[in-house]
Amino acid sequence: MTQTDTKHKKIRFDPKDTGMPLIEIVGRRFSPYDDVYHFIITRTWRGFFGLVAATFVAVNTVFACLYLAQPGAIDHVDSFEAAFFFSVQTLGTIGYGAMAPVTRYGHLVVSAEALVGLLFTAMVTGLTFAKFARPTARILFSRRPVIAKRNGVPHLMIRLANWRHNLVAEAQARVILMTMERTTEGETMRRATDLRLVRDTTALFVLTWTVMHEIDASSPLHGPGAMDALKAKDAEIFLSLSGVDETLAANIHGRHRYRLEDVAVGARFADVVTTLPDGRRQLDYSAFHDIIPETE
């Protein structure tokens, strides 16, 4: 996705990049038929249309073989190619008229395929609409969190932007610190700690929002050796955002993951929102991920 800045340069960002790690699943058999709808709806568009095309070819191949099972069942069909394309015409309710069933068996197979064609068209139409209309969040997350001082107190800060530039109402943010800890029994477990935010909701999320966590005495990030101790526990920061997209009139969700090594300590975000002389606000995406040392 591209956005043009004031210098008309193309700046490439991917608001769908969540930084989430790929998870390898073992010990579980591949069973898409247990939840067919979820399996299909979560495919990429390329995978979805590839699956539809493969199913289309498979169905027509099966019926082509059924037509050839009784020679002469379909007029002018004497090869697999002719039977396949007759099946395509029947499945799509096209019927050019050159080929037609002439036996009872042929009529029965055509009737069965006509029913399959109706169901196939209805299912593909419904799945396409459901996939196309599924609400998605287009939230741009800063590549790195920063730790900078606000009123003399250090804060962990993560910047967000509403890529659609519409209104997300009642947006709510949540930041979780995930660590790996070992119990006294020797078991390894993941522990999730909510980081208290200075402001976790905003009624109107239109341009940008900097989510901030105050690093006070109650924060797990507090102290000179806190960062090193958390790195030893393979700590990660997860940010989730939810709200109501005014255009879609639906709830949307966005999320991003940061490693602790991604945090820039003693730095702040570069300004990206300026006010023009006519009162309009300008958002410069070319500097969205830029960070500046606090000394500047």
Backbone as CSV, one residue per row, in Angstrom:
resi,resn,N_x,N_y,N_z,CA_x,CA_y,CA_z,C_x,C_y,C_z
1,MET,0.847,-1.171,0.000,0.000,0.000,0.000,0.886,1.225,0.000
2,THR,0.490,2.265,-0.702,1.326,3.429,-0.823,0.582,4.657,-0.360
3,GLN,1.350,5.640,0.061,0.798,6.922,0.452,1.761,7.978,-0.036
4,THR,1.242,9.050,-0.628,2.079,10.094,-1.188,2.257,11.207,-0.175
5,ASP,3.506,11.620,0.084,3.734,12.722,0.996,3.734,14.025,0.221
6,THR,4.078,15.120,0.887,3.999,16.425,0.253,5.029,16.599,-0.854
7,LYS,6.045,15.768,-0.880,7.035,15.846,-1.946,6.715,14.884,-3.075
8,HIS,5.532,14.266,-3.020,5.065,13.353,-4.073,5.972,12.143,-4.218
9,LYS,6.548,11.696,-3.121,7.317,10.466,-3.127,6.436,9.339,-2.622
10,LYS,6.644,8.169,-3.183,5.867,7.008,-2.778,6.488,6.375,-1.533
11,ILE,5.721,6.332,-0.461,6.181,5.736,0.790,5.429,4.429,0.977
12,ARG,6.151,3.344,1.067,5.513,2.024,1.154,5.447,1.554,2.604
13,PHE,4.227,1.283,3.056,4.000,0.692,4.365,3.030,-0.455,4.183
14,ASP,3.006,-1.328,5.137,2.050,-2.432,5.119,1.289,-2.423,6.433
15,PRO,0.087,-1.818,6.460,-0.665,-1.781,7.716,-1.136,-3.142,8.180
16,LYS,-1.052,-4.150,7.309,-1.457,-5.499,7.704,-0.321,-6.264,8.378
17,ASP,0.888,-5.691,8.383,2.020,-6.350,9.022,1.883,-6.207,10.530
18,THR,1.623,-7.302,11.214,1.406,-7.266,12.660,2.638,-7.670,13.452
19,GLY,3.671,-8.115,12.755,4.856,-8.561,13.467,4.658,-9.844,14.246
20,MET,3.521,-10.517,14.039,3.232,-11.733,14.802,4.097,-12.879,14.294
21,PRO,4.637,-13.703,15.190,5.499,-14.805,14.759,4.687,-15.925,14.131
22,LEU,5.314,-16.613,13.195,4.690,-17.790,12.614,4.758,-18.937,13.614
23,ILE,3.665,-19.638,13.771,3.588,-20.721,14.748,3.524,-22.049,14.014
24,GLU,4.420,-22.941,14.356,4.427,-24.279,13.764,3.599,-25.204,14.646
25,ILE,2.589,-25.821,14.052,1.693,-26.706,14.783,2.090,-28.153,14.504
26,VAL,2.313,-28.926,15.558,2.633,-30.344,15.423,1.685,-31.133,16.310
27,GLY,1.525,-32.411,15.997,0.680,-33.279,16.805,-0.799,-33.092,16.564
28,ARG,-1.165,-32.382,15.493,-2.577,-32.174,15.173,-2.760,-32.438,13.694
29,ARG,-3.652,-33.345,13.374,-3.848,-33.704,11.976,-4.541,-32.575,11.221
30,PHE,-4.206,-32.454,9.960,-4.824,-31.446,9.102,-6.252,-31.881,8.797
31,SER,-7.228,-31.118,9.284,-8.626,-31.519,9.147,-9.493,-30.315,8.775
32,PRO,-9.380,-29.821,7.539,-10.186,-28.659,7.138,-11.674,-28.945,7.122
33,TYR,-12.059,-30.223,6.978,-13.483,-30.553,6.902,-14.178,-30.441,8.259
34,ASP,-13.404,-30.359,9.347,-14.020,-30.188,10.657,-14.628,-28.797,10.815
35,ASP,-14.070,-27.832,10.111,-14.574,-26.455,10.161,-14.379,-25.836,8.782
36,VAL,-15.204,-26.265,7.831,-15.025,-25.896,6.426,-15.137,-24.396,6.230
37,TYR,-16.149,-23.789,6.860,-16.368,-22.355,6.657,-15.150,-21.546,7.105
38,HIS,-14.627,-21.839,8.283,-13.459,-21.112,8.788,-12.243,-21.363,7.908
39,PHE,-12.086,-22.596,7.448,-10.950,-22.923,6.585,-10.994,-22.109,5.296
40,ILE,-12.168,-22.002,4.695,-12.286,-21.289,3.422,-12.170,-19.786,3.618
41,ILE,-12.838,-19.254,4.643,-12.904,-17.807,4.820,-11.563,-17.217,5.231
42,THR,-10.662,-18.042,5.782,-9.356,-17.548,6.202,-8.288,-17.697,5.130
43,ARG,-8.647,-18.241,3.962,-7.673,-18.315,2.873,-7.414,-16.920,2.317
44,THR,-6.247,-16.734,1.707,-6.011,-15.502,0.964,-6.896,-15.487,-0.269
45,TRP,-7.033,-14.314,-0.892,-7.869,-14.246,-2.088,-7.334,-15.176,-3.179
46,ARG,-6.034,-15.240,-3.310,-5.451,-16.143,-4.304,-5.765,-17.591,-3.973
47,GLY,-5.618,-17.956,-2.696,-5.939,-19.314,-2.289,-7.423,-19.613,-2.404
48,PHE,-8.265,-18.614,-2.110,-9.715,-18.805,-2.195,-10.143,-19.103,-3.624
49,PHE,-9.709,-18.273,-4.566,-10.102,-18.494,-5.955,-9.431,-19.740,-6.536
50,GLY,-8.234,-20.060,-6.045,-7.619,-21.310,-6.466,-8.411,-22.508,-6.001
51,LEU,-8.942,-22.447,-4.779,-9.769,-23.526,-4.248,-11.072,-23.650,-5.022
52,VAL,-11.675,-22.500,-5.366,-12.911,-22.522,-6.164,-12.648,-23.132,-7.540
53,ALA,-11.540,-22.728,-8.169,-11.217,-23.256,-9.492,-10.950,-24.760,-9.436
54,ALA,-10.225,-25.201,-8.411,-9.940,-26.628,-8.284,-11.220,-27.421,-8.068
55,THR,-12.135,-26.899,-7.254,-13.407,-27.579,-7.031,-14.235,-27.619,-8.307
56,PHE,-14.218,-26.539,-9.053,-14.949,-26.467,-10.322,-14.453,-27.527,-11.300
57,VAL,-13.137,-27.652,-11.420,-12.557,-28.651,-12.327,-12.873,-30.058,-11.843
58,ALA,-12.776,-30.272,-10.523,-13.027,-31.601,-9.976,-14.471,-32.035,-10.202
59,VAL,-15.424,-31.135,-9.966,-16.834,-31.473,-10.162,-17.114,-31.809,-11.621
60,ASN,-16.593,-31.008,-12.517,-16.826,-31.266,-13.940,-16.140,-32.543,-14.399
61,THR,-15.004,-32.865,-13.811,-14.319,-34.107,-14.167,-15.144,-35.317,-13.739
62,VAL,-15.723,-35.262,-12.534,-16.545,-36.366,-12.038,-17.754,-36.578,-12.950
63,PHE,-18.444,-35.505,-13.293,-19.633,-35.647,-14.130,-19.278,-36.034,-15.563
64,ALA,-18.119,-35.597,-16.043,-17.686,-36.031,-17.370,-17.503,-37.549,-17.401
65,CYS,-16.931,-38.091,-16.330,-16.767,-39.545,-16.253,-18.119,-40.246,-16.161
66,LEU,-19.076,-39.661,-15.470,-20.413,-40.249,-15.384,-21.102,-40.249,-16.742
67,TYR,-20.932,-39.196,-17.515,-21.545,-39.152,-18.846,-20.942,-40.203,-19.768
68,LEU,-19.643,-40.446,-19.619,-18.980,-41.443,-20.469,-19.244,-42.871,-20.005
69,ALA,-19.807,-43.011,-18.787,-20.060,-44.358,-18.275,-21.058,-45.117,-19.134
70,GLN,-21.964,-44.400,-19.780,-22.914,-45.015,-20.704,-22.720,-44.382,-22.085
71,PRO,-22.048,-45.047,-23.003,-21.830,-44.472,-24.337,-23.167,-44.120,-25.000
72,GLY,-23.207,-42.938,-25.607,-24.404,-42.499,-26.297,-25.440,-41.858,-25.409
73,ALA,-25.140,-41.692,-24.092,-26.110,-41.061,-23.194,-26.331,-39.605,-23.549
74,ILE,-25.275,-38.954,-24.041,-25.354,-37.554,-24.441,-25.044,-37.461,-25.928
75,ASP,-25.918,-36.840,-26.654,-25.738,-36.696,-28.096,-24.503,-35.847,-28.402
76,HIS,-23.701,-36.306,-29.383,-22.479,-35.634,-29.828,-21.380,-35.614,-28.767
77,VAL,-21.461,-36.476,-27.782,-20.402,-36.580,-26.782,-19.776,-37.960,-26.919
78,ASP,-18.554,-37.982,-27.458,-17.877,-39.257,-27.677,-16.434,-39.239,-27.182
79,SER,-16.070,-38.223,-26.381,-14.714,-38.137,-25.833,-14.785,-37.466,-24.468
80,PHE,-13.707,-37.615,-23.712,-13.684,-36.985,-22.390,-13.747,-35.473,-22.506
81,GLU,-13.066,-34.913,-23.503,-13.090,-33.457,-23.672,-14.501,-32.954,-23.917
82,ALA,-15.224,-33.634,-24.809,-16.601,-33.226,-25.093,-17.489,-33.392,-23.855
83,ALA,-17.278,-34.485,-23.114,-18.067,-34.710,-21.902,-17.760,-33.653,-20.844
84,PHE,-16.494,-33.271,-20.741,-16.111,-32.258,-19.748,-16.776,-30.924,-20.062
85,PHE,-16.721,-30.501,-21.316,-17.298,-29.201,-21.657,-18.831,-29.238,-21.646
86,PHE,-19.422,-30.390,-21.895,-20.867,-30.505,-21.714,-21.215,-30.348,-20.235
87,SER,-20.366,-30.912,-19.362,-20.579,-30.753,-17.934,-20.466,-29.290,-17.524
88,VAL,-19.499,-28.572,-18.107,-19.351,-27.143,-17.811,-20.606,-26.382,-18.210
89,GLN,-21.168,-26.699,-19.374,-22.394,-26.040,-19.820,-23.559,-26.352,-18.877
90,THR,-23.642,-27.597,-18.450,-24.744,-27.980,-17.565,-24.597,-27.344,-16.190
91,LEU,-23.390,-27.381,-15.648,-23.151,-26.815,-14.325,-23.414,-25.309,-14.314
92,GLY,-23.071,-24.645,-15.399,-23.273,-23.204,-15.485,-24.600,-22.808,-16.087
93,THR,-25.494,-23.793,-16.312,-26.827,-23.549,-16.919,-26.690,-22.745,-18.209
94,ILE,-25.719,-23.132,-19.038,-25.499,-22.422,-20.301,-26.306,-23.083,-21.412
95,GLY,-25.950,-24.318,-21.776,-26.713,-25.080,-22.755,-26.752,-24.454,-24.141
96,TYR,-25.735,-24.692,-24.937,-25.702,-24.142,-26.296,-26.632,-24.878,-27.248
97,GLY,-27.016,-26.101,-26.920,-27.970,-26.829,-27.745,-27.375,-27.897,-28.633
98,ALA,-26.044,-27.868,-28.834,-25.424,-28.862,-29.713,-25.382,-30.232,-29.054
99,MET,-25.237,-30.263,-27.738,-25.164,-31.519,-27.000,-26.345,-31.591,-26.039
100,ALA,-26.988,-32.767,-25.973,-28.163,-32.920,-25.116,-28.303,-34.380,-24.712
101,PRO,-28.883,-34.658,-23.544,-29.085,-36.049,-23.112,-30.146,-36.731,-23.972
102,VAL,-29.912,-38.000,-24.276,-30.858,-38.740,-25.125,-31.357,-40.015,-24.450
103,THR,-30.790,-40.375,-23.308,-31.242,-41.565,-22.592,-31.701,-41.173,-21.194
104,ARG,-32.429,-42.119,-20.554,-32.898,-41.843,-19.192,-31.710,-41.626,-18.261
105,TYR,-30.678,-42.425,-18.412,-29.481,-42.270,-17.588,-28.882,-40.877,-17.774
106,GLY,-28.796,-40.433,-19.030,-28.246,-39.104,-19.302,-29.062,-38.008,-18.655
107,HIS,-30.408,-38.133,-18.729,-31.274,-37.130,-18.110,-31.101,-37.102,-16.596
108,LEU,-30.931,-38.281,-15.980,-30.758,-38.330,-14.525,-29.453,-37.669,-14.092
109,VAL,-28.375,-37.953,-14.843,-27.090,-37.344,-14.488,-27.143,-35.835,-14.688
110,VAL,-27.779,-35.376,-15.776,-27.920,-33.935,-16.021,-28.733,-33.284,-14.901
111,SER,-29.791,-33.943,-14.457,-30.608,-33.398,-13.370,-29.793,-33.268,-12.089
112,ALA,-28.985,-34.304,-11.800,-28.145,-34.257,-10.602,-27.127,-33.132,-10.698
113,GLU,-26.548,-32.953,-11.877,-25.553,-31.894,-12.020,-26.205,-30.513,-11.972
114,ALA,-27.425,-30.388,-12.480,-28.127,-29.105,-12.384,-28.329,-28.702,-10.927
115,LEU,-28.674,-29.684,-10.079,-28.835,-29.406,-8.653,-27.502,-29.021,-8.015
116,VAL,-26.444,-29.757,-8.362,-25.112,-29.431,-7.836,-24.696,-28.039,-8.288
117,GLY,-25.015,-27.688,-9.539,-24.667,-26.363,-10.048,-25.344,-25.243,-9.278
118,LEU,-26.616,-25.442,-8.932,-27.329,-24.430,-8.142,-26.681,-24.250,-6.772
119,LEU,-26.356,-25.385,-6.129,-25.736,-25.308,-4.810,-24.332,-24.715,-4.882
120,PHE,-23.581,-25.094,-5.894,-22.216,-24.596,-6.052,-22.221,-23.082,-6.248
121,THR,-23.105,-22.592,-7.129,-23.173,-21.152,-7.376,-23.583,-20.392,-6.121
122,ALA,-24.567,-20.931,-5.397,-25.027,-20.261,-4.180,-23.928,-20.216,-3.124
123,MET,-23.209,-21.325,-2.963,-22.173,-21.380,-1.938,-21.010,-20.461,-2.278
124,VAL,-20.555,-20.461,-3.530,-19.436,-19.605,-3.925,-19.828,-18.136,-3.804
125,THR,-21.063,-17.807,-4.197,-21.525,-16.421,-4.065,-21.545,-15.986,-2.606
126,GLY,-22.091,-16.847,-1.738,-22.156,-16.508,-0.326,-20.785,-16.385,0.313
127,LEU,-19.882,-17.312,-0.003,-18.542,-17.266,0.571,-17.766,-16.052,0.064
128,THR,-17.920,-15.722,-1.216,-17.235,-14.552,-1.762,-17.706,-13.280,-1.082
129,PHE,-19.029,-13.157,-0.895,-19.555,-11.970,-0.222,-19.105,-11.917,1.230
130,ALA,-19.140,-13.072,1.920,-18.731,-13.096,3.323,-17.268,-12.722,3.481
131,LYS,-16.428,-13.195,2.576,-15.004,-12.872,2.653,-14.761,-11.412,2.294
132,PHE,-15.479,-10.924,1.285,-15.291,-9.541,0.844,-15.811,-8.553,1.884
133,ALA,-16.919,-8.894,2.553,-17.553,-7.973,3.496,-17.027,-8.120,4.910
134,ARG,-16.093,-9.028,5.144,-15.582,-9.229,6.502,-14.853,-7.981,6.969
135,PRO,-15.238,-7.400,8.123,-14.589,-6.174,8.598,-13.126,-6.405,8.939
136,THR,-12.274,-5.516,8.486,-10.842,-5.597,8.763,-10.356,-4.252,9.285
137,ALA,-9.310,-4.291,10.078,-8.708,-3.062,10.603,-7.511,-2.691,9.735
138,ARG,-7.418,-1.429,9.402,-6.262,-0.935,8.653,-5.533,0.048,9.566
139,ILE,-4.827,-0.530,10.528,-4.121,0.261,11.523,-2.624,0.148,11.254
140,LEU,-1.960,1.285,11.182,-0.514,1.303,10.986,0.161,1.455,12.345
141,PHE,1.041,0.516,12.682,1.770,0.534,13.942,3.209,0.975,13.694
142,SER,3.753,1.745,14.607,5.155,2.136,14.484,6.045,0.903,14.533
143,ARG,7.131,0.948,13.784,8.010,-0.218,13.719,8.658,-0.511,15.079
144,ARG,8.915,0.548,15.859,9.582,0.366,17.147,8.864,1.167,18.220
145,PRO,8.713,0.616,19.412,8.279,1.440,20.546,9.462,2.290,21.015
146,VAL,9.181,3.326,21.760,10.241,4.161,22.315,9.979,4.356,23.801
147,ILE,11.039,4.665,24.516,10.939,5.064,25.922,11.516,6.469,26.030
148,ALA,10.653,7.423,26.350,11.046,8.817,26.464,10.368,9.416,27.686
149,LYS,10.862,10.562,28.132,10.319,11.210,29.315,9.164,12.139,28.932
150,ARG,8.142,12.092,29.783,7.029,13.037,29.700,6.843,13.612,31.098
151,ASN,7.037,14.938,31.205,6.987,15.615,32.507,7.971,14.989,33.493
152,GLY,9.119,14.610,32.959,10.188,14.083,33.793,10.072,12.613,34.134
153,VAL,8.994,11.945,33.694,8.790,10.530,33.994,8.914,9.729,32.704
154,PRO,9.701,8.654,32.691,9.823,7.857,31.467,8.510,7.152,31.128
155,HIS,8.211,7.112,29.840,7.007,6.450,29.346,7.382,5.541,28.180
156,LEU,6.752,4.366,28.149,6.815,3.509,26.967,5.742,3.998,26.005
157,MET,6.118,4.259,24.755,5.185,4.847,23.785,5.190,4.057,22.480
158,ILE,4.013,3.858,21.942,3.824,3.197,20.650,2.861,4.065,19.847
159,ARG,3.222,4.354,18.614,2.389,5.239,17.790,1.531,4.420,16.822
160,LEU,0.279,4.838,16.682,-0.669,4.209,15.768,-1.200,5.255,14.803
161,ALA,-1.678,4.779,13.651,-2.339,5.659,12.690,-3.496,4.912,12.058
162,ASN,-4.574,5.617,11.839,-5.742,5.053,11.157,-5.523,5.205,9.661
163,TRP,-5.171,4.099,9.012,-4.772,4.144,7.608,-5.925,4.554,6.689
164,ARG,-7.142,4.262,7.085,-8.288,4.599,6.237,-8.671,6.075,6.322
165,HIS,-8.211,6.751,7.368,-8.525,8.172,7.559,-10.016,8.418,7.735
166,ASN,-10.734,7.413,8.188,-12.124,7.621,8.558,-12.213,7.659,10.076
167,LEU,-13.397,7.537,10.613,-13.572,7.604,12.060,-13.691,6.209,12.651
168,VAL,-12.832,5.912,13.627,-12.978,4.718,14.450,-13.450,5.199,15.815
169,ALA,-14.672,4.872,16.138,-15.274,5.363,17.376,-14.980,4.418,18.535
170,GLU,-14.856,4.993,19.712,-14.638,4.234,20.946,-13.483,3.247,20.801
171,ALA,-12.371,3.735,20.282,-11.194,2.884,20.130,-10.595,2.584,21.498
172,GLN,-10.218,1.347,21.704,-9.653,0.920,22.983,-8.362,0.157,22.734
173,ALA,-7.319,0.547,23.472,-6.002,-0.078,23.320,-5.671,-0.877,24.579
174,ARG,-4.907,-1.922,24.374,-4.451,-2.750,25.479,-3.036,-3.226,25.180
175,VAL,-2.141,-3.071,26.151,-0.747,-3.473,25.984,-0.429,-4.545,27.017
176,ILE,0.132,-5.645,26.534,0.451,-6.782,27.400,1.941,-7.086,27.283
177,LEU,2.569,-7.298,28.424,3.956,-7.750,28.465,3.938,-9.255,28.700
178,MET,4.464,-9.997,27.748,4.468,-11.458,27.823,5.878,-11.939,28.137
179,THR,6.011,-12.723,29.188,7.316,-13.240,29.599,7.255,-14.749,29.765
180,MET,8.408,-15.379,29.651,8.544,-16.813,29.893,9.184,-16.996,31.271
181,GLU,8.486,-17.707,32.130,8.983,-17.902,33.489,8.998,-19.389,33.839
182,ARG,9.879,-19.736,34.758,10.001,-21.126,35.206,9.550,-21.214,36.659
183,THR,8.640,-22.135,36.924,8.118,-22.310,38.277,9.123,-23.076,39.132
184,THR,8.848,-23.132,40.416,9.737,-23.878,41.316,9.712,-25.371,41.028
185,GLU,8.645,-25.829,40.346,8.566,-27.245,39.966,9.306,-27.541,38.679
186,GLY,9.885,-26.499,38.057,10.644,-26.704,36.836,9.840,-26.579,35.558
187,GLU,8.580,-26.146,35.659,7.735,-25.984,34.479,7.919,-24.584,33.890
188,THR,7.915,-24.528,32.575,8.008,-23.252,31.877,6.617,-22.795,31.470
189,MET,6.280,-21.558,31.782,4.954,-21.041,31.471,5.069,-19.596,30.982
190,ARG,4.055,-19.194,30.202,4.000,-17.812,29.732,3.142,-17.002,30.697
191,ARG,3.655,-15.851,31.093,2.922,-14.986,32.001,2.603,-13.671,31.285
192,ALA,1.345,-13.305,31.305,0.889,-12.070,30.672,0.625,-11.020,31.742
193,THR,1.231,-9.849,31.574,1.053,-8.742,32.506,0.523,-7.535,31.746
194,ASP,-0.617,-7.031,32.157,-1.177,-5.839,31.524,-0.382,-4.603,31.951
195,LEU,0.019,-3.813,30.976,0.697,-2.551,31.260,-0.349,-1.441,31.326
196,ARG,-0.442,-0.803,32.465,-1.437,0.251,32.655,-1.113,1.434,31.755
197,LEU,-2.090,1.884,31.003,-1.892,2.959,30.047,-2.372,4.282,30.615
198,VAL,-1.700,5.345,30.183,-2.115,6.685,30.580,-3.526,6.961,30.082
199,ARG,-3.814,6.535,28.849,-5.159,6.645,28.280,-5.375,5.440,27.384
200,ASP,-6.304,4.597,27.758,-6.522,3.362,27.001,-7.710,3.444,26.051
201,THR,-8.440,4.540,26.049,-9.563,4.703,25.124,-9.522,6.099,24.514
202,THR,-10.067,6.189,23.319,-10.257,7.488,22.684,-11.567,7.438,21.918
203,ALA,-12.362,8.457,22.101,-13.691,8.460,21.475,-13.600,8.587,19.968
204,LEU,-12.593,9.325,19.477,-12.460,9.575,18.044,-11.032,9.283,17.622
205,PHE,-10.825,8.207,16.882,-9.507,7.851,16.358,-9.540,8.088,14.855
206,VAL,-8.957,9.205,14.440,-9.011,9.595,13.032,-7.610,9.625,12.421
207,LEU,-6.681,10.317,13.064,-5.337,10.483,12.508,-4.356,9.545,13.209
208,THR,-3.721,10.022,14.275,-2.731,9.208,14.989,-3.088,9.155,16.472
209,TRP,-2.474,8.188,17.131,-2.665,8.021,18.577,-1.381,7.415,19.124
210,THR,-0.798,8.073,20.125,0.382,7.543,20.791,-0.042,6.910,22.103
211,VAL,0.032,5.596,22.155,-0.330,4.847,23.360,0.852,4.909,24.323
212,MET,0.602,5.306,25.581,1.689,5.523,26.534,1.465,4.744,27.827
213,HIS,2.547,4.174,28.313,2.560,3.483,29.608,3.586,4.170,30.498
214,GLU,3.138,4.682,31.646,4.038,5.367,32.566,4.879,4.349,33.332
215,ILE,6.195,4.507,33.235,7.112,3.576,33.896,7.393,4.108,35.299
216,ASP,6.467,3.797,36.203,6.635,4.202,37.596,7.097,2.992,38.417
217,ALA,7.034,3.122,39.728,7.533,2.045,40.598,6.740,0.762,40.452
218,SER,5.480,0.849,39.993,4.658,-0.351,39.831,4.822,-1.013,38.474
219,SER,5.587,-0.404,37.588,5.751,-0.942,36.231,6.827,-2.022,36.209
220,PRO,6.614,-3.108,35.459,7.667,-4.138,35.332,8.879,-3.635,34.560
221,LEU,8.760,-2.483,33.913,9.893,-1.905,33.179,10.705,-0.963,34.049
222,HIS,10.311,-0.781,35.300,10.964,0.191,36.182,12.247,-0.395,36.765
223,GLY,13.246,0.458,36.858,14.504,0.050,37.480,15.633,-0.054,36.480
224,PRO,16.872,0.133,36.933,18.013,0.119,36.003,18.249,-1.227,35.338
225,GLY,17.934,-2.327,36.000,18.184,-3.636,35.395,16.939,-4.322,34.894
226,ALA,15.824,-3.585,34.813,14.555,-4.208,34.447,14.563,-4.720,33.013
227,MET,15.100,-3.944,32.098,15.088,-4.337,30.690,15.920,-5.595,30.468
228,ASP,17.101,-5.650,31.089,17.949,-6.835,30.933,17.290,-8.067,31.540
229,ALA,16.619,-7.898,32.673,15.942,-9.031,33.312,14.800,-9.538,32.442
230,LEU,14.077,-8.614,31.817,12.976,-9.016,30.948,13.488,-9.668,29.666
231,LYS,14.603,-9.186,29.135,15.179,-9.818,27.954,15.591,-11.256,28.257
232,ALA,16.068,-11.498,29.473,16.444,-12.856,29.858,15.225,-13.768,29.913
233,LYS,14.047,-13.174,30.081,12.805,-13.954,30.116,12.110,-13.970,28.756
234,ASP,12.827,-13.586,27.690,12.269,-13.561,26.327,10.977,-12.744,26.284
235,ALA,11.008,-11.582,26.908,9.809,-10.754,27.001,9.429,-10.184,25.631
236,GLU,8.131,-10.086,25.412,7.573,-9.492,24.202,6.431,-8.564,24.599
237,ILE,6.182,-7.562,23.763,5.113,-6.601,24.008,4.048,-6.784,22.939
238,PHE,2.812,-6.967,23.370,1.691,-7.125,22.451,0.732,-5.952,22.629
239,LEU,0.375,-5.331,21.515,-0.578,-4.227,21.513,-1.791,-4.618,20.698
240,SER,-2.962,-4.475,21.278,-4.196,-4.749,20.551,-5.063,-3.497,20.560
241,LEU,-5.795,-3.309,19.483,-6.682,-2.157,19.350,-8.017,-2.639,18.814
242,SER,-9.088,-2.157,19.402,-10.428,-2.481,18.936,-11.256,-1.214,18.910
243,GLY,-12.267,-1.204,18.073,-13.136,-0.043,17.954,-14.226,-0.309,16.941
244,VAL,-15.027,0.700,16.689,-16.133,0.603,15.747,-15.806,1.467,14.538
245,ASP,-15.679,0.827,13.384,-15.433,1.546,12.140,-16.734,2.197,11.685
246,GLU,-16.734,3.536,11.611,-17.963,4.255,11.277,-18.433,3.936,9.866
247,THR,-17.503,3.742,8.938,-17.879,3.448,7.556,-18.503,2.075,7.430
248,LEU,-17.883,1.071,8.067,-18.371,-0.299,7.980,-19.474,-0.589,8.988
249,ALA,-19.608,0.277,10.002,-20.572,0.052,11.084,-20.358,-1.329,11.704
250,ALA,-19.089,-1.658,11.963,-18.747,-2.968,12.500,-17.541,-2.837,13.412
251,ASN,-17.414,-3.785,14.330,-16.250,-3.818,15.217,-15.023,-4.289,14.451
252,ILE,-13.904,-3.625,14.675,-12.655,-4.004,14.034,-11.598,-4.229,15.108
253,HIS,-10.600,-5.020,14.754,-9.541,-5.356,15.698,-8.204,-5.312,14.966
254,GLY,-7.205,-4.774,15.631,-5.847,-4.762,15.107,-4.882,-5.145,16.208
255,ARG,-3.740,-5.688,15.846,-2.780,-6.130,16.860,-1.362,-6.064,16.287
256,HIS,-0.407,-5.962,17.179,0.995,-5.938,16.767,1.851,-6.488,17.896
257,ARG,2.969,-7.070,17.510,3.905,-7.671,18.465,5.263,-7.011,18.317
258,TYR,5.883,-6.734,19.455,7.228,-6.167,19.475,8.122,-7.024,20.362
259,ARG,9.325,-7.236,19.919,10.323,-7.835,20.795,10.901,-6.742,21.686
260,LEU,11.435,-7.119,22.816,11.991,-6.119,23.716,13.200,-5.419,23.085
261,GLU,13.885,-6.127,22.184,15.021,-5.516,21.494,14.584,-4.393,20.552
262,ASP,13.295,-4.355,20.211,12.798,-3.312,19.323,12.627,-1.969,20.018
263,VAL,12.596,-1.969,21.342,12.331,-0.741,22.091,13.545,0.182,22.017
264,ALA,13.310,1.423,21.572,14.369,2.434,21.512,14.315,3.258,22.797
265,VAL,15.323,3.078,23.643,15.370,3.774,24.932,16.018,5.139,24.744
266,GLY,15.409,6.169,25.347,15.954,7.515,25.246,15.704,8.148,23.889
267,ALA,14.570,7.837,23.291,14.236,8.400,21.977,12.755,8.763,21.951
268,ARG,12.384,9.613,21.027,10.992,10.004,20.865,10.632,9.957,19.388
269,PHE,9.348,9.949,19.115,8.878,9.918,17.739,8.992,11.299,17.106
270,ALA,9.327,11.312,15.830,9.334,12.564,15.087,7.902,13.036,14.863
271,ASP,7.714,14.342,14.823,6.380,14.898,14.601,5.909,14.577,13.186
272,VAL,4.664,14.152,13.084,4.110,13.826,11.764,2.842,14.612,11.454
273,VAL,2.255,15.243,12.460,1.024,16.008,12.250,1.331,17.484,12.413
274,THR,1.038,18.255,11.386,1.223,19.703,11.423,-0.076,20.380,11.011
275,THR,-0.219,21.617,11.429,-1.404,22.395,11.093,-1.059,23.380,9.992
276,LEU,-1.777,23.321,8.889,-1.547,24.203,7.758,-2.133,25.587,8.024
277,PRO,-1.702,26.601,7.276,-2.205,27.963,7.502,-3.721,28.087,7.405
278,ASP,-4.354,27.243,6.591,-5.811,27.339,6.455,-6.556,26.546,7.525
279,GLY,-5.822,25.985,8.493,-6.457,25.280,9.590,-6.538,23.772,9.412
280,ARG,-6.235,23.278,8.219,-6.262,21.832,8.000,-5.049,21.174,8.641
281,ARG,-5.218,19.901,9.005,-4.116,19.144,9.568,-3.494,18.257,8.495
282,GLN,-2.177,18.184,8.532,-1.443,17.389,7.543,-0.696,16.273,8.256
283,LEU,-0.897,15.044,7.770,-0.233,13.868,8.332,0.827,13.387,7.346
284,ASP,2.081,13.406,7.771,3.212,13.047,6.916,3.659,11.621,7.237
285,TYR,3.261,10.674,6.380,3.613,9.277,6.612,5.100,9.001,6.385
286,SER,5.789,9.880,5.659,7.202,9.614,5.377,8.048,9.638,6.644
287,ALA,7.554,10.274,7.707,8.302,10.329,8.966,7.615,9.549,10.066
288,PHE,6.642,8.702,9.719,5.853,8.031,10.743,6.709,7.137,11.634
289,HIS,7.678,6.443,11.063,8.503,5.507,11.826,9.799,6.133,12.334
290,ASP,10.014,7.412,12.043,11.259,8.059,12.442,11.286,8.305,13.946
291,ILE,12.445,8.057,14.553,12.644,8.348,15.979,13.827,9.272,16.127
292,ILE,13.783,10.117,17.165,14.811,11.127,17.384,15.340,10.958,18.796
293,PRO,16.668,11.010,18.978,17.208,10.920,20.351,16.655,12.036,21.224
294,GLU,16.447,11.750,22.486,15.860,12.737,23.404,16.726,13.963,23.570
295,THR,18.007,13.848,23.344,18.900,14.993,23.543,18.648,16.077,22.516
296,GLU,18.041,15.712,21.333,17.806,16.703,20.295,16.582,17.525,20.631
